[in-house]
Every structure is written in structure tokens, then in C-alpha cells.
Amino acid sequence: MVTGWGVLSPIGHTAEQHWSSLSRGAGGIAPAVSIPADQMAQTVVGEVKNYEPLGYFSERELGPLDRVSQFGVIAAREAIKQSGLTFGDGLSERTATIIGCAVGGALTQDENYRKLYREDARRLHPLTIPRLMVNAPASQISIACGLRGPAFVLASACASATHAIGLAFQMVRSGGAPVAVTGGAEACIALGPIKCWEALRVLAPDTCRPFSRDRKGLVIGEGAAIVVIESLEHAKQRGAIIFGEIVGFGMSADAGDLLSPDAGGMSRAINLAMKDGELEPADVQYVNAHGTGTAANDQTETAALKLAFGAHAASLAISSNKSMTGHALGAAGALELVSTLMSIRDKLAPPTMNYLGADPACDLDCVPNEARPMRIDAALSNSFAFGGLNAVLAVRRFV
């Protein structure tokens, strides 16, 4: 059961701000302000806007915190506060902290490489390693929130957060932990990482147009989203408000190409999530798509949905939040899970923005440019990563 959520994203500093922007089609993709545009071929990114770290942390607290860990802690605090949980009576020791993060402290690494290679620095900051290590978000969340149970980061590229949430769901369902604080965090909008992405030739020069004709690629984003998952027994025992239910988790590997997605691998993960959640294809009304805006991903995801759902695929509403947030890599799946749960709560499918018209290879209903009121009882949230790593969560309205 999901009893709390927190978000910091390019379109909102809280979960409700994020959802308000999504439902209105208000995008956060814009020219970069944190890195020099004259050194970039593609200048648009999905940055968290008007973010002031000292609004959340003291100067002393900021010392060991890269931007990625700051984001994670902020979202975790919001999720825990909303859940109403306190961690006395041994609950702290039994609460898992499982976070997805693909890159880690990219800004710290970029800054220190600049000092080392451009400025010939002889010594670097003593907290460089604690700031940049990929497990830092989970460690910092556990410290900030006093969580003493299992704590670790899962790194599986763009599927990191969905893998993390899926594992947390399995842990809670199996009785391994009554509560899990889980999700994803990413902050890699720095010159070095962006130049590496440019080298792959997958970045869009203008904006992100998932499933649309004339789409030109993805846009790098950043942010964090955290959810609190509890067993039904634990949530009921304390009288918690339940916002939705994760019912299934599926994952697969393409075992093929590192960069080219495979419809068969994607569809296996989709089918496994539905099977795990005891859902038939006709039970699902909405899919929050991976929808990166690259030619290959969108076409392959469309084919995978047809394989998994058969004729019912034509009846699905499908949308990509990345059209508004950009692709937050290791945090993307968590941002999209929160959106999916809110879609169910508010009976609203958010739009796929920047849509210019149909691509013959992407001929499903992608809710173009305007949100759609509709009842959603069951939905999927898809994440498909470089390396052929696929993860899908199935969620349902709690009744």
C-alpha cells in the first residue's frame, strides 16, 4: 500500500505541484541555466527550477550532500511527513530504504575533474567520495530520516527507480519489512555528462515529443520521487490513508543490444507485471509509458504494448510524462509511478505534450496535448533501460 509520496522535479517542488503541472500540460523543458550553452550542441534540459538548497538544509548539512542526495532527502521527508509515520518502537530497524540512482553525484565528479584536469589542483575536497558515490542518496535518506533497516541503491540505468520500487514492494509483500521508503533520485545536468549524452546522438535540439512524428530525441532531466510502501496490515493498524496499491512487478532482460530496445523483452516485463498483479489485459485502462522521444524507443514500446495487450492495446490511454519533465534517468520511474497513482486518484490521464501528429509506427492513443478525464482502476508504469533492462509496475485503485 502506498501511504505517502514526495516529489522534487522540473515542474514542481512538491508532489502536488508536480501533478498540477502534469495535469495542465505545463512543461519544465527549457534552455539550461546551470551549464554554459556555448559548450553544448543541444541546450535544452529539464532542470529543477528556482531551487535553493539553503531553503532545505543548513550550510553544515550541505557539506556531504551532492545535489542528487539533496533531492532524495527532500522527497523522502515529504513522503514520510505525508504518510504520518513515526519510527519508534523498533520500526526504524525494520524499515527498508531502497533507492534507484543511475549516475550518482555527477555534479561533484564534474566539478572535481575540472579542478584536477583544467586547474591542475593538487588536492580535492575531502568529501568528494562521500558526495559522488552512487549509494549516497540511500545513505543520506537513511541518516536524515533515522531509518536503520536495509538501505541500498539499485543502479540499472533508466530502470533504476522502478527496479528499486519493485524490490521494495516484494520485500514488504513477503514480510521482509513492514515499511519501505523507496523511489529514485538523479541530478546529472553537468557539462561532462551532457557532452557524453551528446556523443550518443540521442538528444533533441528543441524539446521532447514522445510518439510524435518529427520527434528528434530525448531531453535530460533531473529530480527525485519517493513513496512510502506499507503492508496492508501495518497501514490499517495505524489508521493510515492509503493512496493506491502496487499489485505487480515484472522485469526482464533483452539479452541483446546495449542500446537498441527489444519489443519482446519489454512485453515480457509487461506480461509478468500483470500476471503478478492478477490483472488481465482488459483490466488495465492506462499506461504511463517510458516514452523517451527517441525514434527507436517509442516505436519499440508501441510494438511491445501490442504484443502484451493484443487487441486491447487500441483501447489503452498512454502518455509520457517525459514530454514535460525530460528524462530523469534513474529517478524517472519513481516520478512516473507517483504520476500514475495520482492519475488513478484524480481520474485523469495526463497528456503527452509537444505532439505534432501521428507517426505510423506509433499508432496507439497517446493522449496528445491535453489531459483526459477518465476512470482508471488499474494502470502500468513502464521503464526500459539501456542495457536491455526492463521493469514494469502494476498499480490499482485501493477499495
PAFIDREN-164428 format. One line per 4 residues: their letters; for each residue x, y, z of C-alpha. Coordinates in steps of 0.05 Angstrom, whole numbers, plus 5000, padded with zeros to 4 digits. Last residue first. Example, Ala and Ser with C-alpha at 12.3 -4.5 7.8 and 13.67 -1.06 7.14 Angstrom:
2
SA> 5273:4979:5143  5246:4910:5156
end
This chain:
399
VFRR> 4780:4997:4952  4851:5014:4931  4857:5035:4858  4909:4991:4824
VALV> 4981:4991:4806  5025:4948:4761  5099:4964:4759  5143:4949:4699
ANLG> 5219:4938:4693  5262:4925:4632  5337:4922:4627  5363:4918:4555
GFAF> 5430:4951:4571  5399:5019:4563  5335:5019:4604  5261:5007:4596
SNSL> 5214:5034:4650  5138:5025:4645  5084:5046:4695  5021:5004:4689
AADI> 4949:5020:4706  4887:4993:4741  4822:5026:4762  4827:5088:4718
RMPR> 4764:5129:4708  4774:5181:4654  4785:5256:4648  4835:5268:4592
AENP> 4894:5315:4595  4910:5354:4531  4970:5353:4484  4961:5283:4456
VCDL> 4932:5227:4499  4979:5175:4469  4926:5131:4436  4964:5079:4396
DCAP> 4992:5089:4326  5066:5096:4340  5097:5066:4276  5052:5109:4232
DAGL> 5077:5171:4269  5016:5213:4286  5016:5288:4294  5055:5345:4325
YNMT> 5054:5324:4398  5091:5373:4443  5056:5344:4504  5035:5273:4522
PPAL> 4976:5289:4566  4959:5269:4637  4905:5215:4645  4855:5238:4698
KDRI> 4811:5200:4747  4840:5240:4805  4864:5182:4847  4882:5137:4788
SMLT> 4921:5191:4754  4953:5207:4821  4979:5135:4825  5007:5140:4755
SVLE> 5040:5207:4770  5074:5178:4831  5097:5119:4789  5124:5166:4736
LAGA> 5168:5205:4784  5193:5139:4811  5208:5110:4742  5246:5173:4721
AGLA> 5293:5176:4780  5350:5135:4749  5344:5173:4683  5308:5239:4696
HGTM> 5284:5242:4624  5252:5309:4609  5198:5335:4655  5143:5356:4606
SKNS> 5147:5307:4547  5179:5259:4597  5110:5249:4628  5093:5202:4571
SIAL> 5021:5181:4560  4981:5120:4540  4905:5112:4542  4891:5039:4525
SAAH> 4835:5017:4478  4880:5002:4419  4923:4958:4463  4862:4915:4478
AGFA> 4872:4879:4411  4935:4845:4437  4956:4871:4505  5028:4846:4511
LKLA> 5047:4844:4438  5012:4910:4423  5045:4942:4482  5113:4917:4458
ATET> 5102:4945:4388  5087:5014:4417  5148:5009:4462  5190:4992:4401
QDNA> 5167:5053:4362  5175:5099:4421  5244:5073:4439  5274:5073:4369
ATGT> 5254:5143:4346  5274:5175:4411  5220:5213:4449  5232:5179:4516
GHAN> 5164:5146:4523  5173:5101:4584  5097:5099:4582  5047:5112:4638
VYQV> 4996:5061:4616  4922:5068:4627  4858:5027:4626  4881:4959:4651
DAPE> 4831:4905:4668  4824:4884:4595  4897:4859:4596  4880:4812:4654
LEGD> 4908:4830:4721  4930:4782:4776  4983:4832:4798  5040:4783:4786
KMAL> 5009:4765:4719  5003:4838:4700  5075:4852:4720  5099:4790:4683
NIAR> 5062:4810:4620  5093:4879:4620  5163:4851:4633  5155:4801:4576
SMGG> 5129:4856:4530  5192:4898:4540  5238:4839:4525  5200:4821:4463
ADPS> 5197:4893:4439  5272:4899:4440  5309:4964:4453  5373:4982:4416
LLDG> 5428:5009:4462  5462:4950:4496  5439:4900:4443  5411:4832:4460
ADAS> 5399:4797:4526  5332:4834:4527  5329:4829:4603  5265:4822:4642
MGFG> 5225:4852:4699  5154:4849:4725  5122:4877:4787  5050:4872:4810
VIEG> 4998:4898:4859  5022:4967:4879  4962:4997:4915  4938:5067:4920
FIIA> 4932:5128:4965  4921:5092:5030  4907:5138:5089  4937:5107:5151
GRQK> 4895:5082:5210  4955:5054:5249  4933:4982:5244  4906:4992:5175
AHEL> 4974:5012:5147  5011:4956:5182  4961:4903:5159  4960:4929:5088
SEIV> 5036:4924:5085  5068:4991:5077  5101:5029:5019  5124:5101:5027
VIAA> 5140:5134:4961  5199:5176:4939  5208:5220:4877  5271:5256:4856
GEGI> 5294:5306:4805  5332:5312:4740  5321:5318:4665  5358:5301:4601
VLGK> 5318:5312:4537  5305:5255:4489  5305:5250:4414  5283:5283:4350
RDRS> 5209:5273:4345  5185:5292:4275  5122:5250:4282  5100:5242:4353
FPRC> 5106:5182:4400  5144:5223:4451  5159:5295:4431  5216:5321:4477
TDPA> 5240:5391:4461  5285:5430:4413  5353:5401:4399  5334:5330:4420
LVRL> 5388:5286:4449  5401:5216:4421  5467:5228:4385  5506:5183:4433
AEWC> 5561:5236:4435  5511:5287:4460  5498:5243:4521  5572:5245:4538
KIPG> 5572:5321:4529  5513:5324:4578  5551:5282:4629  5612:5327:4626
LAIC> 5575:5394:4627  5530:5379:4686  5457:5361:4688  5467:5296:4726
AEAG> 5419:5302:4785  5381:5237:4798  5338:5208:4853  5294:5147:4857
GTVA> 5239:5113:4897  5233:5077:4963  5217:5083:5036  5196:5014:5056
VPAG> 5151:4991:5113  5131:4924:5143  5197:4892:5122  5214:4821:5099
GSRV> 5141:4803:5103  5138:4777:5031  5094:4836:5008  5141:4887:5040
MQFA> 5203:4858:5007  5168:4849:4940  5145:4922:4941  5215:4945:4959
LGIA> 5243:4904:4901  5192:4935:4854  5207:5005:4880  5282:4995:4868
HTAS> 5272:4964:4799  5226:5022:4781  5277:5072:4806  5335:5042:4768
ACAS> 5300:5029:4701  5335:5086:4665  5404:5059:4683  5402:4998:4727
ALVF> 5432:5023:4792  5398:5000:4856  5417:5037:4918  5418:5009:4989
APGR> 5387:5010:5058  5363:4951:5099  5335:4976:5166  5361:5035:5207
LGCA> 5318:5093:5181  5331:5157:5220  5302:5204:5167  5364:5244:5152
ISIQ> 5411:5185:5161  5370:5136:5119  5359:5188:5066  5434:5204:5064
SAPA> 5453:5131:5057  5401:5119:5003  5423:5181:4964  5497:5165:4974
NVML> 5496:5096:4942  5524:5123:4876  5585:5152:4909  5594:5225:4889
RPIT> 5586:5261:4955  5620:5211:5000  5679:5208:4950  5689:5283:4944
LPHL> 5684:5296:5019  5759:5311:5026  5756:5365:4972  5810:5355:4920
RRAD> 5885:5365:4926  5938:5381:4875  5892:5421:4830  5918:5427:4759
ERYL> 5863:5478:4742  5838:5443:4680  5849:5369:4695  5841:5366:4771
KRYN> 5794:5425:4783  5750:5405:4724  5751:5332:4747  5729:5357:4815
EDQT> 5670:5397:4788  5646:5340:4743  5650:5289:4798  5612:5332:4847
LAGG> 5560:5349:4795  5552:5275:4777  5540:5251:4847  5505:5186:4830
VACG> 5493:5162:4758  5437:5111:4755  5401:5122:4821  5344:5079:4848
IITA> 5331:5079:4922  5314:5025:4973  5307:5046:5045  5277:4989:5085
TRES> 5241:4998:5152  5251:4945:5205  5303:4980:5248  5264:5045:5247
LGDG> 5201:5007:5267  5233:4987:5334  5181:5020:5378  5192:5088:5346
FTLG> 5194:5106:5273  5138:5155:5263  5094:5151:5202  5044:5205:5183
SQKI> 5048:5183:5110  5050:5256:5087  5110:5270:5131  5145:5208:5105
AERA> 5134:5227:5033  5156:5299:5043  5219:5278:5080  5235:5228:5026
AIVG> 5228:5280:4971  5275:5328:5006  5325:5273:5022  5328:5249:4950
FQSV> 5337:5318:4921  5393:5335:4968  5426:5268:4952  5427:5284:4878
RDLP> 5452:5355:4890  5513:5328:4926  5508:5327:5001  5569:5320:5046
GLER> 5576:5394:5064  5502:5413:5055  5486:5397:5128  5536:5449:5152
ESFY> 5506:5502:5107  5437:5487:5135  5389:5449:5091  5321:5459:5058
GLPE> 5316:5532:5038  5392:5532:5038  5389:5487:4977  5354:5540:4935
YNKV> 5318:5510:4874  5286:5561:4828  5275:5509:4773  5292:5435:4775
EGVV> 5325:5428:4707  5294:5391:4647  5345:5405:4593  5351:5444:4528
TQAM> 5419:5465:4500  5436:5412:4449  5505:5425:4418  5533:5448:4484
QDAP> 5595:5490:4500  5562:5557:4485  5504:5538:4530  5547:5541:4592
ISVA> 5518:5498:4647  5469:5515:4703  5419:5555:4662  5400:5503:4610
PAIG> 5349:5523:4557  5279:5498:4575  5239:5435:4590  5194:5444:4650
GAGR> 5127:5434:4617  5057:5454:4638  5009:5403:4609  4955:5422:4659
SLSS> 4954:5352:4690  5029:5350:4692  5036:5418:4725  4985:5402:4779
WHQE> 5018:5335:4790  5086:5366:4803  5057:5418:4849  5021:5363:4887
ATHG> 5084:5322:4895  5124:5381:4918  5177:5426:4887  5144:5423:4819
IPSL> 5155:5423:4743  5229:5407:4738  5220:5357:4795  5220:5349:4871
VGWG> 5170:5297:4892  5143:5264:4956  5094:5208:4966  5058:5175:5024
TVM> 5014:5116:5042  5026:5069:4983  5000:5000:5000
end
